[in-house]
Amino acid sequence: MIERAPTVPLRDWHDRLAAGAARTPLESPDGARWLTRWALVCLIVATTLVLACGYHAGFLRLNAWAASYPDWIWQCLTVLGDERVPFALSLFFSLRYPRVFWTLILSALIAILYSRGLKELVDSARPPGVLAADAFHLIGPGHRHHSFPSGHSVTAGVFFGVLIYHARLVEWRLLFLLLAILAGFSRVAVGVHWPVDVAAGLLGGALAAWLGARFAARWPGPATDVSVHLAIVTLAAVLAVGLLYDDGGYPGAALMLQGLGAGALLSALLQYFVLPLWRERRRGQGVETGRPQVS
């Protein structure tokens, strides 16, 4: 008689999503204050740069300062704003913290409207489209159009903003804030955005994270809906696969992206298939032997 291989029951995923949702409060007033204050600072910086010094203010000086550091540092930081990277990183915590995962998805949708909408509306020239090639340090692709706002900064602001909102320790919030700022600044360092673009990008990312958190608190159901959750996880896994062979034009970050993509896929495989199958097999063995199994 052929033994039927165990399958992952939907009950297992549903139970783990429900348990994960219980770990995360629907709202975080302290996290909301962090995001709104961060957004206000970004607004002040962007407004001051434009009104006091002009749209191109600060670029040459900051770009020259960044050039004193190895290019690979800025390449590794700038890919944190690659849209595929937050999705891949989310696979490490999507099942354990489904509410954080759901907040990230809603925030990302808002951020896309902000970033893509303003890029089409403003369509300002980037540094490679304005400055001579020998006037600044360029790393990677020399994009020329759709400068405002910085899309990578928006992405970094959204991802780390959601983590800031849900983090419990101040030390973690400071780390996430620092990473978001460095990812945004790296766009000046690689020579494809003006400082104003970065400030506006981080502003939009922080506001999108704040709005996404509010919507997620009022519409929490999909966070524990197995079909919705697995569909988004599948999309995240597909994007993580892309990191294995496409460095986004930054070869200095290729190894980091490959490690991140492989780690994210392995984490998802373990969480969603290997461990549930192992638990199901244990349950089956408990039924056969008549011994109760502890879940």
C-alpha positions in Angstrom: 0.0 0.0 0.0 1.4 3.4 -1.0 1.6 5.9 1.8 0.2 9.2 0.9 2.5 12.1 1.4 1.3 14.7 3.9 0.1 18.0 2.6 0.1 21.4 4.4 -3.4 21.9 5.7 -5.0 25.4 5.4 -5.7 25.1 9.1 -2.0 25.2 9.9 -1.5 28.4 8.0 -4.6 30.0 9.4 -3.7 29.1 13.0 -0.2 30.6 12.5 -1.5 33.8 10.9 -4.0 34.2 13.8 -1.2 33.7 16.3 1.0 36.1 14.5 -1.7 38.7 14.4 -2.1 38.5 18.1 1.6 39.5 18.6 1.1 42.9 16.9 -1.3 45.6 18.1 -3.6 47.1 15.5 -2.4 50.6 16.3 0.8 52.2 17.7 0.4 55.8 18.8 4.1 56.1 19.6 5.0 54.7 16.2 2.6 57.2 14.5 4.3 60.1 16.3 7.7 58.9 15.0 6.4 58.8 11.4 4.6 62.2 11.5 7.6 63.9 13.1 10.0 62.3 10.6 7.7 63.5 7.7 7.7 67.0 9.2 11.5 67.1 9.3 11.7 66.0 5.7 9.1 68.6 4.6 11.2 71.3 6.4 14.4 70.2 4.7 12.9 70.0 1.3 11.2 73.3 1.5 14.3 75.0 2.9 16.5 73.6 0.2 14.2 74.8 -2.6 13.3 78.2 -1.3 16.7 79.2 0.1 19.1 77.6 -2.3 17.3 76.2 -5.4 16.3 72.8 -6.6 19.8 71.6 -7.3 21.2 72.8 -3.9 23.7 70.7 -2.1 24.2 68.0 -4.7 27.8 68.7 -5.9 29.1 69.1 -2.3 27.4 65.9 -1.0 28.2 63.9 -4.1 31.9 64.9 -3.8 32.0 64.0 -0.1 30.4 60.6 -0.8 33.0 59.9 -3.5 35.7 59.6 -0.8 34.1 56.3 0.2 34.2 53.0 -1.7 31.5 52.7 -4.4 30.3 49.4 -3.2 29.1 50.9 0.1 26.7 53.2 -1.8 25.6 50.5 -4.2 24.7 48.2 -1.3 22.8 51.0 0.4 21.0 52.2 -2.7 19.6 48.8 -3.5 17.7 48.9 -0.2 15.4 51.2 -2.2 14.9 48.7 -5.0 11.2 47.7 -4.9 12.1 44.0 -4.9 14.2 44.2 -1.8 11.5 45.1 0.7 9.3 42.3 -0.6 12.1 39.9 -0.2 12.9 41.1 3.3 9.3 40.8 4.2 9.4 37.0 3.7 11.5 36.8 6.8 8.6 38.0 9.0 5.5 37.7 6.9 4.1 34.6 8.7 5.2 35.6 12.2 4.0 39.2 11.9 1.2 39.1 9.3 -0.2 42.5 10.4 3.2 44.1 9.8 3.2 42.4 6.4 -0.3 43.6 5.6 0.6 47.2 6.6 3.6 47.1 4.3 1.4 46.0 1.4 -1.1 48.8 1.9 1.6 51.4 2.5 3.4 50.2 -0.7 0.2 50.8 -2.8 -0.1 54.3 -1.4 3.6 55.0 -2.1 3.3 53.9 -5.7 0.5 56.4 -6.3 2.7 59.1 -4.7 5.9 58.3 -6.4 4.7 57.4 -9.9 2.1 60.2 -9.9 4.6 63.0 -9.0 7.2 61.7 -11.4 4.8 61.9 -14.3 3.5 65.3 -13.1 6.8 67.0 -12.5 9.2 65.1 -14.8 12.3 67.0 -13.7 15.8 66.3 -15.1 18.3 64.3 -13.0 21.9 65.3 -12.5 23.2 63.3 -15.5 20.7 65.2 -17.7 21.9 68.6 -16.4 25.6 68.3 -15.4 28.6 67.5 -17.5 29.9 63.9 -17.0 33.2 65.0 -15.4 31.4 67.4 -12.9 30.3 64.8 -10.5 30.8 61.1 -9.5 28.3 58.7 -11.2 27.9 55.1 -10.0 25.7 52.8 -12.0 23.1 53.7 -14.6 23.0 57.4 -15.6 19.2 58.0 -15.6 18.2 61.4 -16.9 14.5 61.9 -16.4 11.8 61.6 -13.7 13.9 62.9 -10.9 11.2 64.1 -8.4 10.7 62.4 -6.1 13.4 59.8 -5.6 11.6 56.4 -6.0 14.3 54.5 -4.1 13.9 57.0 -1.2 10.1 56.5 -1.2 10.6 52.7 -1.1 13.1 52.9 1.7 10.9 55.3 3.6 7.9 53.0 3.3 9.6 49.8 4.3 11.6 51.2 7.3 8.7 53.5 8.2 6.4 50.5 8.6 9.1 48.8 10.8 9.5 52.0 12.8 5.7 52.1 13.4 5.6 48.6 14.7 8.9 48.4 16.5 8.8 48.4 20.3 12.3 49.5 21.2 13.7 53.0 20.5 17.0 51.4 19.5 15.3 49.5 16.7 13.5 52.6 15.5 16.7 54.6 15.4 18.4 51.9 13.4 15.5 51.7 10.9 15.5 55.5 10.6 19.3 55.6 10.0 19.0 52.9 7.3 16.2 54.8 5.5 18.2 58.1 5.6 21.4 56.3 4.3 19.4 54.6 1.5 18.0 58.0 0.5 21.4 59.7 0.7 22.9 57.0 -1.4 20.9 58.3 -4.4 22.9 61.5 -4.2 26.1 59.5 -3.7 25.5 57.5 -6.9 24.7 60.7 -8.7 21.1 60.2 -9.9 19.1 62.4 -7.6 19.2 65.9 -6.1 18.9 66.2 -2.3 15.4 67.7 -2.6 14.3 64.5 -4.4 15.6 62.4 -1.5 13.9 64.6 1.1 10.6 64.5 -0.8 11.0 60.7 -1.3 11.5 60.0 2.4 8.6 62.4 3.2 6.3 60.5 0.9 7.5 57.1 2.3 6.9 58.1 5.9 3.4 59.4 5.1 2.6 56.3 3.1 3.7 54.1 6.0 1.5 56.2 8.4 -1.5 56.0 6.2 -1.0 52.3 5.5 -0.9 51.6 9.2 -4.2 53.5 9.7 -5.9 51.7 6.9 -4.5 48.3 8.1 -5.9 49.0 11.6 -9.4 49.7 10.2 -9.2 46.8 7.7 -7.3 44.1 9.4 -9.2 41.1 8.0 -6.9 40.4 5.0 -3.9 40.1 7.3 -5.2 36.7 8.5 -6.9 35.7 5.2 -4.9 32.7 4.0 -5.7 33.1 0.3 -4.8 36.8 0.3 -1.7 36.2 2.3 -0.4 33.4 0.2 -1.1 35.3 -3.0 1.0 38.2 -1.8 3.7 35.9 -0.5 3.9 34.3 -3.9 4.4 37.7 -5.5 7.2 38.5 -2.9 8.9 35.2 -3.7 8.8 35.9 -7.4 10.4 39.3 -6.8 13.0 37.6 -4.5 14.0 35.2 -7.4 14.8 38.3 -9.5 17.4 39.3 -7.0 19.4 36.2 -7.8 20.3 37.2 -11.3 19.5 41.0 -11.7 21.6 43.5 -9.7 19.6 46.5 -10.9 22.6 48.0 -12.5 24.8 48.0 -9.3 27.3 45.1 -9.6 28.9 46.0 -6.3 25.7 45.0 -4.6 25.1 41.8 -6.6 26.5 39.4 -4.0 24.4 41.0 -1.2 21.3 40.9 -3.4 21.9 37.2 -4.2 22.4 36.4 -0.6 19.2 38.3 0.4 17.2 36.6 -2.4 18.4 33.1 -1.5 17.9 33.7 2.2 14.4 35.1 1.7 13.3 32.1 -0.4 14.8 29.6 2.0 13.1 31.3 4.9 9.7 31.2 3.0 10.3 27.5 2.1 10.9 26.6 5.7 8.1 28.6 7.2 5.4 27.8 4.7 6.2 24.2 3.7 9.0 22.4 5.5 7.9 23.1 9.1 4.1 22.7 8.5 4.8 19.4 6.7 7.0 18.2 9.6 4.3 19.1 12.1 1.6 17.4 10.0 3.7 14.2 9.8 4.2 14.3 13.6 0.4 14.6 14.0 -0.1 11.7 11.7 2.4 9.6 13.6 0.6 10.5 16.9 -2.7 9.3 15.5 -1.2 6.0 14.3 0.5 5.2 17.6 -2.3 6.5 19.7 0.0 9.0 21.5 -1.3 12.6 21.9 0.9 15.1 20.0 1.6 18.5 21.5 1.1 21.3 18.9 
